[in-house]
């Protein structure tokens, strides 16, 4: 029994822990939601993890994103996280891809190679294409809806995509799918119907870590629960 995973093994057993170590997971977007999802997966025994994000750490990320602090500003998020995750589990195989997912780049990700695909990206068009493309594979798909403009983590829910209510991002995706190719099968989402307003006018939406991290941790829980159940 590895001591760093002892508490996991005590809860789920040796065989299920072995199952966790054999699954391949890819996380698209490792910002406020995806970074915490990836952290939970690594700490829970996932060994093969691919993280995708083209962005670099900005000072405005520090309030909510795992890779962001005053020492990492300007560094690629995926590079910061790879070093961090390998310090947690030196045996983890963490693959980084500093790319942007789009229809034009979709083939480089080889989605057919994964057991689980986690969507934590923001762009409606690219998110829609990812969900459609992922639905053509055998992988389980879990997707984050919008985590901004929220303060109450007890209002976070999970639901099948077409049953998500009160979320502007889900609404925009459904509108997009009505005019374009839509996913070929159902998938679960993390979302919240809570919608507050910025107190100061700004092009960005206010966001808090306890919300984005909760979204990410719930996404990770869906993966882990599916593997061990």
VMD Tcl script that draws the C-alpha trace (Angstrom):
set ca {
  {0.00 0.00 0.00}
  {1.50 3.37 -1.03}
  {1.25 5.65 1.98}
  {0.29 8.68 -0.13}
  {-2.76 6.79 -1.41}
  {-3.45 4.87 1.78}
  {-6.64 6.77 2.64}
  {-7.98 6.25 -0.88}
  {-7.24 2.53 -0.77}
  {-8.86 2.16 2.65}
  {-12.07 3.62 1.27}
  {-12.34 1.98 -2.15}
  {-10.14 -1.11 -1.85}
  {-7.03 -2.33 -3.63}
  {-8.68 -3.50 -6.84}
  {-10.58 -0.27 -7.41}
  {-7.47 1.77 -6.71}
  {-5.72 -0.28 -9.38}
  {-8.59 0.52 -11.76}
  {-8.11 4.24 -11.12}
  {-4.43 3.94 -11.99}
  {-5.23 2.33 -15.34}
  {-7.71 4.88 -16.70}
  {-6.69 7.63 -19.09}
  {-8.21 11.07 -18.53}
  {-7.91 14.29 -20.53}
  {-8.91 17.68 -19.09}
  {-9.56 20.55 -21.48}
  {-8.95 23.86 -19.75}
  {-7.00 23.99 -16.49}
  {-8.16 27.34 -15.15}
  {-10.53 27.95 -12.28}
  {-12.49 24.73 -12.78}
  {-10.20 22.34 -14.65}
  {-7.11 22.83 -12.50}
  {-8.93 21.70 -9.34}
  {-10.51 18.80 -11.18}
  {-7.07 17.64 -12.29}
  {-5.67 18.09 -8.77}
  {-8.38 15.87 -7.29}
  {-7.85 13.21 -9.94}
  {-4.10 13.04 -9.28}
  {-4.53 12.95 -5.51}
  {-7.16 10.20 -5.85}
  {-4.94 7.82 -7.83}
  {-5.41 8.69 -11.51}
  {-2.02 8.01 -13.09}
  {-2.48 8.83 -16.79}
  {-3.58 12.45 -17.10}
  {-3.42 14.81 -20.07}
  {-3.99 18.51 -19.43}
  {-4.78 20.93 -22.25}
  {-4.50 24.72 -22.05}
  {-2.70 27.25 -24.24}
  {-2.87 30.06 -21.68}
  {-0.26 31.51 -19.36}
  {-0.76 32.46 -15.74}
  {-1.98 36.03 -15.28}
  {-2.17 38.01 -12.06}
  {-5.96 38.11 -12.39}
  {-5.99 34.28 -12.14}
  {-4.57 34.23 -8.61}
  {-7.91 34.44 -6.81}
  {-9.19 31.12 -8.18}
  {-6.76 29.05 -10.27}
  {-4.48 26.36 -8.83}
  {-1.37 27.15 -10.94}
  {-1.57 30.89 -10.27}
  {0.58 32.69 -7.70}
  {2.98 35.63 -7.73}
  {5.88 33.34 -8.67}
  {4.21 31.71 -11.72}
  {2.87 34.76 -13.57}
  {3.74 34.44 -17.26}
  {4.36 30.70 -17.16}
  {2.29 28.18 -19.10}
  {-0.43 26.82 -16.84}
  {0.12 23.26 -18.02}
  {3.84 23.43 -17.25}
  {3.21 24.73 -13.73}
  {0.65 22.00 -13.09}
  {2.80 19.19 -14.48}
  {5.57 20.05 -12.02}
  {3.03 20.34 -9.21}
  {1.30 17.03 -10.00}
  {4.55 15.11 -10.37}
  {5.58 16.37 -6.93}
  {2.36 14.87 -5.58}
  {2.83 11.58 -7.42}
  {6.22 11.04 -9.08}
  {4.82 7.94 -10.81}
  {2.05 9.90 -12.56}
  {2.29 10.20 -16.33}
  {1.20 13.80 -16.88}
  {1.08 14.85 -20.53}
  {0.84 18.56 -21.30}
  {-0.58 20.12 -24.45}
  {-0.27 23.90 -24.70}
  {-2.82 24.03 -27.48}
  {-6.23 25.56 -28.06}
  {-9.05 23.15 -28.87}
  {-11.02 24.04 -32.01}
  {-12.42 22.35 -35.09}
  {-9.09 23.00 -36.79}
  {-6.97 21.46 -34.01}
  {-9.32 18.69 -32.84}
  {-7.49 15.81 -34.54}
  {-4.22 16.38 -32.66}
  {-5.83 15.40 -29.35}
  {-6.74 11.82 -30.37}
  {-9.80 11.67 -28.16}
  {-10.29 8.02 -29.02}
  {-7.35 7.19 -26.73}
  {-9.09 8.28 -23.51}
  {-11.50 6.70 -21.08}
  {-12.72 10.05 -19.73}
  {-12.96 13.47 -21.37}
  {-13.43 16.51 -19.13}
  {-14.61 19.75 -20.73}
  {-13.81 22.91 -18.80}
  {-13.46 25.42 -21.65}
  {-15.46 28.62 -22.15}
  {-15.82 29.34 -25.86}
  {-19.29 28.21 -27.00}
  {-18.22 27.27 -30.51}
  {-15.15 25.30 -29.42}
  {-16.92 23.75 -26.45}
  {-19.72 22.58 -28.72}
  {-17.27 21.04 -31.18}
  {-15.42 19.27 -28.37}
  {-18.63 17.80 -26.96}
  {-19.78 16.66 -30.41}
  {-16.39 15.13 -31.26}
  {-16.09 13.47 -27.85}
  {-19.54 11.94 -28.29}
  {-18.20 9.95 -31.26}
  {-15.73 8.15 -29.00}
  {-16.31 5.49 -26.34}
  {-15.12 7.83 -23.56}
  {-17.31 9.09 -20.75}
  {-17.85 12.86 -21.03}
  {-18.28 15.33 -18.20}
  {-18.71 19.05 -18.81}
  {-18.63 22.21 -16.73}
  {-21.16 24.92 -17.40}
  {-20.59 28.50 -16.26}
  {-19.04 29.04 -12.81}
  {-18.91 32.85 -12.79}
  {-21.34 35.19 -10.98}
  {-22.04 32.71 -8.20}
  {-21.35 32.62 -4.46}
  {-23.28 29.70 -2.97}
  {-21.64 26.28 -3.52}
  {-24.66 24.50 -2.04}
  {-26.59 25.44 -5.17}
  {-24.25 23.51 -7.49}
  {-25.94 20.56 -9.20}
  {-25.31 17.83 -11.75}
  {-27.64 16.87 -14.58}
  {-27.69 15.47 -18.08}
  {-26.94 18.32 -20.49}
  {-30.41 18.66 -22.00}
  {-31.92 18.88 -18.51}
  {-29.66 21.67 -17.24}
  {-31.74 24.68 -16.26}
  {-30.96 28.31 -15.50}
  {-27.45 28.32 -16.94}
  {-26.66 30.85 -19.72}
  {-23.77 28.77 -21.12}
  {-25.96 25.67 -21.43}
  {-28.64 27.80 -23.09}
  {-26.10 29.17 -25.58}
  {-24.84 25.65 -26.31}
  {-28.34 24.33 -26.93}
  {-29.00 27.21 -29.33}
  {-25.73 26.44 -31.13}
  {-26.54 22.73 -31.36}
  {-29.90 23.48 -32.96}
  {-28.06 25.03 -35.89}
  {-25.06 22.70 -36.00}
  {-24.12 19.10 -35.28}
  {-25.14 18.11 -31.78}
  {-23.68 15.43 -29.48}
  {-24.60 11.89 -30.44}
  {-25.21 10.76 -26.86}
  {-25.99 12.10 -23.41}
  {-23.41 13.44 -20.98}
  {-23.42 14.82 -17.44}
  {-22.81 18.46 -16.54}
  {-21.96 20.44 -13.43}
  {-23.90 23.70 -13.16}
  {-25.66 26.16 -10.90}
  {-28.83 28.15 -11.45}
  {-27.52 30.96 -9.26}
  {-26.80 34.12 -11.25}
  {-25.60 37.31 -9.56}
  {-24.39 40.56 -11.08}
  {-21.04 42.32 -11.05}
  {-20.95 45.13 -8.49}
  {-18.48 47.01 -10.70}
  {-18.90 47.38 -14.45}
  {-16.32 45.26 -16.26}
  {-16.06 43.09 -19.38}
  {-15.14 40.08 -17.22}
  {-17.46 38.36 -14.76}
  {-16.67 38.10 -11.07}
  {-15.60 34.65 -9.90}
  {-14.67 33.04 -6.58}
  {-12.43 30.06 -5.94}
  {-14.85 28.23 -3.65}
  {-17.25 28.06 -6.59}
  {-14.84 27.21 -9.41}
  {-13.01 24.68 -7.25}
  {-16.31 23.09 -6.23}
  {-17.24 22.71 -9.90}
  {-13.87 21.07 -10.56}
  {-14.03 18.76 -7.55}
  {-17.51 17.61 -8.51}
  {-16.30 16.87 -12.04}
  {-13.50 14.75 -10.56}
  {-15.98 13.00 -8.29}
  {-18.08 11.98 -11.28}
  {-15.04 10.36 -12.89}
  {-13.94 8.58 -9.72}
  {-17.44 7.40 -8.87}
  {-17.91 6.01 -12.36}
  {-14.65 4.05 -12.16}
  {-15.15 2.55 -8.71}
  {-18.90 1.90 -8.82}
}
mol new
graphics top color blue
foreach p $ca { graphics top sphere $p radius 0.5 }
foreach p [lrange $ca 0 end-1] q [lrange $ca 1 end] { graphics top cylinder $p $q radius 0.2 }
display resetview
